[in-house]
């Protein structure tokens, strides 16, 4: 079993009490990326909203992104801990990933691997589902790892 | 510009601030700081606090205007306004709203104010301390993306990538601020100069921000009093007129989980043209500029989006010498700004813009007629404003 990328103790995500993002978190537990898609105009949107910002339909549901591979749109290497849980973490990488399979909407995650490695904007990444089954309640984070292209 | 405008409608009667303290070191409670700054601004204007009939603030300031008005003995309260949005994005918006209230006959004497006592109320630059998190932050905080520096570094990395901007461009902004603070006794970093080697050797907070790319966190308060331009001759200082002020943000700037379409932005692409149109000036007319530095990368994008520099020419444009008063092409953050004077959510920058018009800045720019402030880059809404001398009317 893979360890956790960040040290334990950060606030853990729970579905929004208003119900807006519940299917997203449930999807991660099943190792699926489910994001909002409009049943009328068929376009994707993220973050979640109550209506489709393209056509204003209320028929926004959640669908699995058909191709879950992503592209690094931006990233940052964090050095200074702003939470006690990260006091001994050392540097870590956060990536903003575009999903070409979902109209290039973006999600945030960590880039697994050496935190001091060079990061290339535009490079391909694949999802890794980081399960926290012993948490109360259990949750899953959406992490990313580089796609190694054979030369 | 045709149609309704704030141009020339109001002037600044007076400005004031408390002593500026390091975070948590104010001997006074936040409410007392607010009152002290307002009383100081009234003294600067030569008016009684009883004459204030309007209050305008931003960033969820905790000091309720009704209580302030009661404490100050204001004869009547006619205007109590708060700009939505966090950080310093609302600084110039608070000026715009005060001016609009006066211009529209809602009030006659409006104070723009901001007070902060982080020792009393907690810090900005820390992550949330709780066991669970929901809503938009649930999609970022568990990945260690939670502080303002971390939220905005993601935008700046993308901008620097798209336009091949070097770290030295950010460094120039920081060096200019610290240079100016050495002449400003109010500055928290007065007597603490910064050079290239010290910047380069300073620790990373989050790439591309070194320690010196990040604003201070301070306690204190600032205030400025606006009245109708017709009254400009009543006050002791060189008249300073508002030429323009705008607020807002571009298309879907508030989209969740970092999904703003035009992402690598300080949020000003639609505002800047409206500002220049209202003020009737061009970027080349601006004699001195205060640009809000939550982080230097925000200044980088703000100057580009306000037309001072082409996005692909930042490495040539962002050099320290250009930004130094009195002789640089574009003196920048001449009080030391949020990096080196005080982080009062940028109201100090607006006061400094006024002081440049009045000629009583600690780093005066000779013959400054057009003085501009940019408030709160990268948040939404943001705002910016331009002041001018009587000659610009």
Interface residues (C-beta under 8 A of the other chain):
Chain A: X6 X10 X11 X12 X13 X14 X15 X16 X17 X20 X21 X45 X46 X47 X48 X49 X53 X73 X74 X75 X76 X77 X78 X79 X80 X82 X83 X84 X86 X89 X91 X92 X94 X96 X105 X106 X107 X108 X109 X110 X121 X139 X141
Chain B: X125 X126 X127 X128 X129 X130 X131 X132 X133 X134 X135 X136 X138 X139 X140 X141 X142 X143 X144 X145 X146 X147 X149 X150 X153 X154 X155 X157 X158 X161 X203 X204 X205 X206 X207 X252 X255 X256 X257 X258 X259 X263 X264
